[in-house]
Structure formats: structure tokens, C-alpha cells
Amino acid sequence: MAWYPGAKKMELQPESDAQPAIRPTQLIMHSIVANWTARRTYEFWRDSTNLESHFGVGYGANDIAQYIGTETRADANAGANRRSDGTGAISVETASNSTATDPWNASQIEELIALGVWAHQRHGIPLRICRTPSDPGFGYHSMFPQWSTSGTACPGPARIKQFREVVFPGILARATGKTSPPKEADVPLSTDDVKKIWTTDGILKSPSTAAKGNDHWTAESYIKDIHFRLRSVQGAVDAANTTIRAMAEALAARDDAVDVDHLIERIESALRGVTVRLETE
């Protein structure tokens, strides 16, 4: 059996193991006539009926799940489920309003296109709209009466129009390299994301002065350590400056010829010279 990597796996049992194998040659799109997530569709197949589809697509972004491997029969397409020659159709249920009159939203269209490209690449489903009930290709539930036991308008006029004008052309274009999958939009970091960045251990190596065995520091620890050391250095510098001035003033008190400001400048200049030599060495 084959599992689409772009979908969450929610395997239906015992159907997934008990139902016969198929060689998928078609992909048929449906509307489930309910505002359901992919998980809610799974729960409906699991708890309320002996029917099922291979896939379910909700309204939300990336809300697609697979319930049965695409090389196992699923029972949503009547005569297209599995034919006497072993071929069959992959079925995709999509969330809709309660009258199946709304169009697929942008997220659903993207999921259908991406799935269609995968079905073409994985199973060799040809890049064409089905011409007969058994003709390999892509279609929608109401396209042929043989795909429904009692007739259906699924997936509804708005979605049938989209299938012909947007979805199938999108599959064709992307599968042939004329278009690419949309780039993911940049998502701003949440407060929790920022906290995690600052407090995650095991990424930054600890400084050489850290205690033995403390191999990693968080970014937060580094910043706090740098701040502490800078404050300590600043305190030492301020104390040294105060000491220098006190010493210069004491010398001046003993010798009227001592110029306090000139003496301080000479001392500070000498200290700066030492600092420069240390930095260059």
C-alpha cells in the first residue's frame, strides 16, 4: 500500500488490511457535505458507516489526512472502487457547507493540486480528465453515473467549475514543471518561540571559564554573563579613576609644582598604551 507523505496518516481498520488491492488509475474528488476537519471525517468513516475514502481534506491549511493506502480499495466511488481487472480510483473527500454549494478555498485547492501531482508521479495516473467511467485520469464524483450508486451532484457546480478551470490545470502545470509549489509565508515568532530561543540548552558551547562539565550555555546565560562582566569592569575602571585622581591630588598637596590634571592625563595615556599593546599582541 502507498501512503502520501503530505497527509497525516489516520489508518482505518480493519478496512485497510481487509479490503482487496487495487491498481490506482483514477483520482476522483468529492464534497462530504459537512464542515468537517480531516480528523472528523476519519471519525465518521470509523464510527458511523461501512464506506470510506482514501483521503479527507478540511478547510484549514495543511488539513489533509489519509485513511487507507492508495493501493487498497476504498468504497466512495461505486463502480470505480475496484473493477474486474483490478484497477480502481483514489477518492478524496473535501469539507463543504451543508448544501455543497461553496467553492473550495485556497488551502483546499492547494492540497488537491499537490495530491494530484503525487498521484501522477507515484501511480502514473495520466494528466488528463477522465473521458469514460474507466478511462485513467482525474475526475469528480458526478462526472459519470457509474461512480455513484444512486446519482449525485457532488462536488457541486462551484467546485466542478473550479476543477476544470483551476484544480486540474494546476495539477497539469505543476506536474510538467510550468509552476512550482507556493512558498511558505514567513510566520512571525511568537513569545513562546522567542523564549525557547533564549533558553534552549545544548546549542551554544560554554566559555572556557565555565565550570568543568558545564558544556553548554543558553543564549540567556551568555547575555547575563556578559552583562555581569561589563558591569564589573566598569566598576573597576571607575574605582581606578577615583584612585588615580586621589593619588594625584595627594602628590599635589605635597608639591605645589605638580599639575594634577596633567599628571592624570599622563597616567591615563600610559594605561591606554598598555591596552593597545595587549589587544594587538
Secondary structure by P-SEA (a helix, b strand, c coil): ccccccccccccccccccbbbbcccbbbbbbccccccaaaaaaaaaccccccccccccccccbbbbccccccccccccccccccccbbbbbbbbbbcccccccccaaaaaaaaaaaaaaaaaccccccccccccccccccccccccccccccccccaaaaaaaaccaaaaaaaaaaccccccccccccccaaaaaaaaccccccccccccccccccccaaaaaaaaaaaaaaaaaaaaaaaaaaaaaaaaaaaacccccaaaaaaaaaaaaaaaaaaaaac
